[in-house]
Amino acid sequence: MTIPSLEISAVGSPITRLGVSFFPVYLTHNPLPAIDTGESSGLIVSEFDVATVRALKVTNPTDKPILIVEGEHFTGGNQNRTINATVLVPAGSKLDIPVSCLEQGRWGRHRAWRRAQAFAPESIRKRKRASVNRSFSVDRNRMSDQHAIWEDISAMMLREGVASPTGAAADLEESYRRHHSRWKTVEALVERGPLPGQCGVVVAHGRDVTAMDLFGAPHLLRKHWGALVRSHFIENRPSQGRPSATLALRNIRRLSTSPARTAPGVGLGCEHRVTDRRLTGQALVLDDALIHASFSYDTTGSAHHG
């Protein structure tokens, strides 16, 4: 089963900053109902009465569905969390959503919820997607390998020279802000925003395609543009060679046509999970229209990826 719209998507010329390239992705035909997302959507996030690390409650008090994106980073509550699966929350409803913890040393001392200024770092999302896909293939749950995520955060903090009293990935956001010229470059790209009609990005470090986020409509990407862009600069990665639009498009096609495990979404729609060689991805589809898709590509141990 193919994932709708991916096989007819188009890729444009990249914007490259500090060795990271963002290829714009366009969808030619993907009719969606009215959907909201992001900070201004009205979504309410809360802990359970008896709080648990692996799940949160969300309430949609509005008259239209609200999109929550895999990889979004929410700080506050009893611990900071990131979303394990893209969820479309029906209008006027409440849902329990699967999450992973991005903070190890705090439980309790409740804080108000807010969205972080960046998605979870891509290397953390890659590890999370892989473990969630394994759980999904066995019994259709969406649990991650929480201890592996905490280990990855600790290792990343050590590499980046970031100290955090609670081992919080949110403190990694400060690592690029400390470098003034780097911060200015990234924020200029954030301010520039996506191109007209752009629905997503394929990201490359040097010649290596590493990730994609693709939304069903341009306004959904605009709401998450800044957080997505920043997430790819949180950690320093080697970047050699020139990016290839052919390779970017090839990996989108691979996500589209690879065998997928499917199940009803946490909210509206149908969820697709793909694990194909080094590509690990997920997508949410509603009535044959793409809502959101993302993938990670593992470039370890190979100079050519195709």
Secondary structure, DSSP 8 states (H G I E B T S, - for coil): ---TTGGG-EE---EEETTEEEEEEE-S-------EESGGG--EEE--SS--TTEEEEEE-SSS-EEE-TT-EEEEESS-EEESS-EEE-TTEEEEEEEEESBSS--SS-EEEEE-SS-S-HHHHHHHHHHHHHHHHHHS-----HHHHHHHHHHHHHHHT---TT-BGGGGHHHHHTSHHHHHHHHHHHHH---TT--EEEEEETTEEEEEEEESSHHHHHHHHHHHHHHTTSS-----S---HHHHHHHHHHHHHS-EEEEE-SSSSEEEEEEETTEEEEEEEETTEEEEEEEEE--TT-S---
